[in-house]
Amino acid sequence: MSSILIIDDSITVRQGIKLALKKASLFQDFYEARDGRQGLDQLRQHHPDVVLCDVIMPEMDGFTFLEKMKEDPAFIDTPVIMLTGEGLVDKKVRGLDLGASDYLTKPFDFSELLARVKVQLKLKTLQDELKKVNEQLLELSRVDYLTQIFNRRYFMEQFQVEFDRCRRYGQPLSFMIMDIDHFKLVNDTHGHPVGDQVLSDLGKTANGQFAFHDVLARYGGEEFVVLLPMAAPDEANNVAEKLRQAVEQNDFPALPGQRVTISLGVCSYPLPGVDSPDAIISAADEALYLAKETGRNRVVVATVEAPPAA
């Protein structure tokens, strides 16, 4: 159920509005304030769905309340119906310019008040539902459907942002790329559903190894990548080694009795000749190739400039 905040210096008006709205069963919670200052306190504490606010009040009038309310992004979309005993057009225009959703002139008919409140509540409900859907769509655009970690597109966006910041402030940044050893054999022997489960479980295992500001993503196929902002080479190497051990020691239910291992390539910025996210990825990829060529299930750190891409 929804909630409403009624701001008016007259307790009689507040009680009359409250009684009328209770009969309509529109709101579960009712909050009251005698002026704008108290109204702001109630607003911030309870986050009501709709606000009814008188214009002329002591301490802080309705216009000042509305100005301060709309300065807070959390309440930009909260509908406000202004109540006033003055029918002057310029007063109404001022309130609407400040962000009021509607206006009622006292004395008002309670059936009209009820109708206007219903409209604003419905609009607020639809608006909240749209926000929720948009947030879900945004999350889907960032997350890999199989592993439920970030996808390649979002990772690359964050990589560029973090790289620019670290270069600007002279801070280190590390990147690692990992690949499941002999993953093709898993798919060929056990089938793709088992392979998918292994990828999903690896994502969960890896996700538990990093700090909240690190960015883990599925890069493609059986490759995963991690961005470690402000991590120097030694730290990145330690993190990569801990991850390698965690995967090796982890049980993968889809492959009972079998060990899953990963190989990792790590590159830390700054590194001579490495001056972009693409160059960092290329250097780490070369290190990953070396890890696989020298026995797999190991970490190799890039120490020299990667050869230019073909």
C-alpha positions as CSV (number, residue, x, y, z in Angstrom):
1,M,0.0,0.0,0.0
2,S,1.0,3.6,-0.5
3,S,1.6,6.5,1.9
4,I,0.8,10.2,1.9
5,L,2.1,13.3,3.7
6,I,-0.3,16.1,4.6
7,I,1.3,19.4,5.4
8,D,-1.1,22.1,6.8
9,D,-1.0,24.4,9.8
10,S,-4.6,23.6,10.5
11,I,-5.1,20.4,12.4
12,T,-8.8,20.5,11.4
13,V,-7.9,20.5,7.7
14,R,-5.3,17.7,8.2
15,Q,-7.8,15.6,10.0
16,G,-10.6,16.2,7.5
17,I,-8.3,15.2,4.6
18,K,-7.1,12.2,6.5
19,L,-10.6,11.0,7.2
20,A,-11.7,11.4,3.6
21,L,-8.7,9.5,2.3
22,K,-9.0,6.7,4.8
23,K,-12.6,6.1,3.6
24,A,-11.3,5.7,0.1
25,S,-8.7,3.1,1.3
26,L,-6.0,4.7,-1.0
27,F,-3.2,4.8,1.6
28,Q,-2.0,2.6,4.3
29,D,0.2,5.2,6.1
30,F,-0.6,8.8,6.8
31,Y,2.0,11.3,7.9
32,E,1.3,14.9,9.1
33,A,3.2,18.1,9.5
34,R,2.1,21.6,10.6
35,D,4.6,23.5,8.4
36,G,7.2,23.1,5.7
37,R,10.1,22.6,8.0
38,Q,8.4,19.7,9.8
39,G,7.2,18.5,6.4
40,L,10.8,18.2,5.1
41,D,11.6,16.1,8.2
42,Q,8.7,13.8,7.6
43,L,9.4,13.6,3.8
44,R,13.0,12.5,4.4
45,Q,12.1,10.0,7.1
46,H,9.1,8.3,5.3
47,H,9.4,8.9,1.6
48,P,5.7,9.2,0.9
49,D,4.1,8.5,-2.5
50,V,2.0,11.7,-2.5
51,V,2.3,15.1,-0.7
52,L,-0.6,17.5,0.0
53,C,0.9,20.9,1.0
54,D,-0.7,24.1,2.1
55,V,0.8,27.3,0.7
56,I,0.5,29.7,3.6
57,M,2.1,28.3,6.8
58,P,4.3,29.6,9.6
59,E,8.0,28.8,9.9
60,M,8.3,27.6,6.3
61,D,5.6,28.2,3.6
62,G,4.6,25.7,0.9
63,F,6.7,27.4,-1.8
64,T,9.9,27.2,0.2
65,F,9.1,23.6,1.1
66,L,8.6,22.7,-2.5
67,E,11.8,24.4,-3.6
68,K,13.8,22.5,-1.0
69,M,12.1,19.2,-1.7
70,K,12.8,19.4,-5.4
71,E,16.5,20.2,-4.8
72,D,16.8,16.6,-3.5
73,P,17.0,14.1,-6.5
74,A,15.2,11.5,-4.3
75,F,12.0,13.5,-4.4
76,I,12.1,14.9,-7.9
77,D,9.3,12.6,-9.0
78,T,7.2,12.7,-5.9
79,P,3.8,14.4,-6.8
80,V,2.8,17.4,-4.7
81,I,-0.7,18.9,-4.7
82,M,-0.7,22.4,-3.4
83,L,-3.6,23.7,-1.2
84,T,-4.4,27.3,-0.8
85,G,-7.2,29.7,0.2
86,E,-5.9,32.1,-2.5
87,G,-7.3,31.7,-6.0
88,L,-4.8,34.1,-7.6
89,V,-3.5,32.7,-10.9
90,D,0.1,33.9,-10.2
91,K,0.2,31.9,-7.0
92,K,-0.8,28.7,-8.9
93,V,1.7,29.4,-11.7
94,R,4.5,29.9,-9.2
95,G,3.7,26.6,-7.5
96,L,3.5,24.7,-10.8
97,D,6.8,26.3,-11.9
98,L,8.4,25.1,-8.7
99,G,7.4,21.5,-9.4
100,A,3.9,21.1,-8.0
101,S,1.8,18.5,-9.8
102,D,-1.6,20.0,-9.1
103,Y,-3.4,22.7,-7.3
104,L,-6.6,23.0,-5.2
105,T,-8.2,26.1,-3.8
106,K,-9.8,26.1,-0.4
107,P,-12.5,25.5,0.5
108,F,-12.3,22.4,-1.7
109,D,-14.8,19.6,-2.3
110,F,-13.4,16.4,-0.8
111,S,-14.7,14.4,-3.8
112,E,-12.6,16.6,-6.1
113,L,-9.6,16.2,-3.7
114,L,-10.0,12.5,-3.8
115,A,-10.2,12.4,-7.6
116,R,-7.0,14.5,-8.0
117,V,-5.1,12.4,-5.4
118,K,-6.1,9.2,-7.3
119,V,-4.7,10.6,-10.5
120,Q,-1.4,11.6,-8.9
121,L,-1.1,8.3,-7.1
122,K,-1.8,6.4,-10.3
123,L,0.8,8.4,-12.2
124,K,3.4,7.8,-9.4
125,T,2.7,4.1,-9.4
126,L,3.1,3.9,-13.2
127,Q,6.3,5.9,-12.9
128,D,7.7,3.7,-10.3
129,E,6.9,0.6,-12.3
130,L,8.6,2.1,-15.4
131,K,11.7,3.0,-13.3
132,K,11.8,-0.6,-12.1
133,V,11.6,-2.0,-15.7
134,N,14.2,0.4,-16.9
135,E,16.6,-0.6,-14.1
136,Q,16.0,-4.3,-14.9
137,L,16.7,-3.6,-18.6
138,L,19.9,-1.7,-17.7
139,E,21.0,-4.6,-15.5
140,L,20.3,-7.1,-18.3
141,S,22.4,-4.9,-20.7
142,R,25.4,-5.2,-18.3
143,V,25.2,-8.8,-17.1
144,D,26.1,-12.0,-18.9
145,Y,23.0,-14.2,-18.9
146,L,24.9,-17.5,-18.1
147,T,27.3,-16.5,-15.4
148,Q,25.4,-13.5,-13.9
149,I,28.6,-11.4,-13.8
150,F,29.3,-8.4,-16.0
151,N,29.5,-8.8,-19.8
152,R,32.2,-7.8,-22.2
153,R,30.5,-4.6,-23.3
154,Y,30.1,-3.2,-19.8
155,F,33.6,-4.3,-18.9
156,M,35.1,-2.4,-21.7
157,E,33.2,0.8,-20.8
158,Q,34.5,0.6,-17.3
159,F,38.0,-0.3,-18.4
160,Q,38.2,2.9,-20.4
161,V,36.9,5.0,-17.5
162,E,39.3,3.5,-15.0
163,F,42.3,3.7,-17.4
164,D,41.7,7.4,-18.0
165,R,41.4,8.0,-14.3
166,C,44.5,6.1,-13.4
167,R,46.5,7.7,-16.1
168,R,45.3,11.2,-15.1
169,Y,46.3,10.7,-11.4
170,G,49.4,8.6,-11.9
171,Q,47.9,5.5,-10.3
172,P,48.6,1.9,-11.2
173,L,46.0,-0.4,-12.8
174,S,46.1,-4.1,-13.4
175,F,44.2,-6.4,-15.7
176,M,44.0,-10.2,-15.8
177,I,42.5,-12.6,-18.3
178,M,41.9,-16.2,-17.5
179,D,40.9,-19.2,-19.5
180,I,39.7,-22.6,-18.4
181,D,42.2,-25.3,-19.2
182,H,41.1,-28.0,-21.7
183,F,37.5,-26.5,-21.7
184,K,36.9,-27.8,-25.2
185,L,37.4,-31.4,-23.9
186,V,34.7,-30.7,-21.2
187,N,32.2,-29.7,-23.9
188,D,33.2,-32.6,-26.2
189,T,33.1,-35.2,-23.5
190,H,30.2,-34.1,-21.3
191,G,28.2,-31.8,-23.5
192,H,27.5,-28.1,-23.6
193,P,25.0,-28.1,-20.7
194,V,27.8,-29.4,-18.4
195,G,30.2,-26.9,-19.9
196,D,27.7,-24.1,-19.2
197,Q,27.4,-25.2,-15.6
198,V,31.1,-25.2,-15.2
199,L,31.3,-21.6,-16.6
200,S,28.5,-20.6,-14.2
201,D,30.2,-22.1,-11.2
202,L,33.6,-20.6,-12.2
203,G,31.9,-17.2,-12.3
204,K,30.6,-17.7,-8.7
205,T,34.0,-18.9,-7.5
206,A,35.8,-16.0,-9.1
207,N,33.3,-13.4,-7.9
208,G,34.1,-14.3,-4.3
209,Q,37.8,-13.5,-4.7
210,F,37.6,-9.8,-5.5
211,A,37.0,-6.5,-3.7
212,F,33.8,-4.5,-4.5
213,H,35.6,-2.0,-6.7
214,D,37.2,-4.7,-8.9
215,V,35.3,-5.6,-12.1
216,L,34.9,-9.2,-13.1
217,A,33.4,-10.1,-16.5
218,R,32.9,-12.9,-18.9
219,Y,35.0,-11.9,-21.9
220,G,33.7,-14.6,-24.3
221,G,33.5,-18.4,-24.4
222,E,35.6,-19.7,-21.5
223,E,37.5,-16.5,-21.0
224,F,37.0,-14.2,-18.0
225,V,38.6,-10.9,-17.3
226,V,39.2,-8.8,-14.2
227,L,40.0,-5.1,-13.8
228,L,41.9,-4.2,-10.6
229,P,42.0,-0.4,-10.2
230,M,44.9,1.0,-8.3
231,A,46.5,-2.5,-8.1
232,A,50.3,-2.6,-8.6
233,P,52.0,-5.7,-10.3
234,D,52.8,-7.6,-7.0
235,E,49.3,-7.2,-5.7
236,A,47.8,-8.2,-9.0
237,N,50.0,-11.3,-9.2
238,N,49.0,-12.3,-5.6
239,V,45.3,-11.9,-6.4
240,A,45.7,-14.0,-9.6
241,E,47.5,-16.7,-7.7
242,K,44.9,-16.8,-5.0
243,L,42.2,-17.1,-7.7
244,R,44.1,-19.9,-9.5
245,Q,44.3,-21.8,-6.2
246,A,40.7,-21.2,-5.3
247,V,39.5,-22.6,-8.6
248,E,41.8,-25.6,-8.4
249,Q,40.6,-26.4,-4.9
250,N,36.9,-25.8,-5.7
251,D,34.4,-28.6,-6.3
252,F,32.5,-28.4,-9.5
253,P,29.3,-30.4,-9.1
254,A,28.9,-30.8,-12.9
255,L,32.2,-32.7,-13.0
256,P,32.2,-34.9,-9.9
257,G,35.7,-36.1,-9.0
258,Q,37.4,-33.9,-11.6
259,R,39.5,-30.8,-11.0
260,V,39.0,-27.6,-13.0
261,T,42.0,-25.4,-13.5
262,I,42.6,-22.0,-15.1
263,S,45.6,-20.2,-16.7
264,L,46.0,-16.5,-16.2
265,G,47.8,-13.7,-17.9
266,V,48.3,-10.4,-16.0
267,C,49.3,-7.0,-17.2
268,S,49.8,-4.0,-14.9
269,Y,49.9,-0.3,-16.0
270,P,52.1,1.6,-16.4
271,L,54.2,-0.7,-18.6
272,P,56.6,0.6,-21.3
273,G,54.8,0.7,-24.7
274,V,51.4,-0.1,-23.1
275,D,49.3,3.1,-23.4
276,S,45.7,2.0,-23.9
277,P,43.2,-0.6,-22.7
278,D,43.6,-2.5,-26.0
279,A,47.4,-2.6,-25.5
280,I,46.9,-3.8,-21.9
281,I,44.6,-6.6,-23.1
282,S,47.0,-7.6,-25.8
283,A,49.9,-7.8,-23.3
284,A,47.9,-9.9,-20.9
285,D,46.7,-12.1,-23.7
286,E,50.3,-12.8,-24.7
287,A,51.0,-13.7,-21.0
288,L,48.0,-16.0,-21.0
289,Y,49.3,-17.7,-24.2
290,L,52.6,-18.2,-22.5
291,A,50.9,-19.7,-19.4
292,K,49.2,-22.3,-21.5
293,E,52.3,-23.1,-23.6
294,T,54.3,-23.7,-20.4
295,G,52.0,-26.2,-18.8
296,R,48.7,-24.5,-17.9
297,N,47.3,-24.0,-14.4
298,R,49.6,-21.1,-13.8
299,V,49.9,-17.3,-13.7
300,V,52.2,-15.3,-16.1
301,V,52.7,-11.6,-15.7
302,A,53.5,-9.4,-18.7
303,T,56.8,-7.7,-18.2
304,V,57.6,-6.3,-21.7
305,E,55.6,-4.6,-24.4
306,A,53.3,-7.0,-26.2
307,P,54.0,-7.3,-30.0
308,P,51.8,-5.1,-32.2
309,A,48.5,-6.6,-33.2
310,A,48.3,-8.0,-36.7
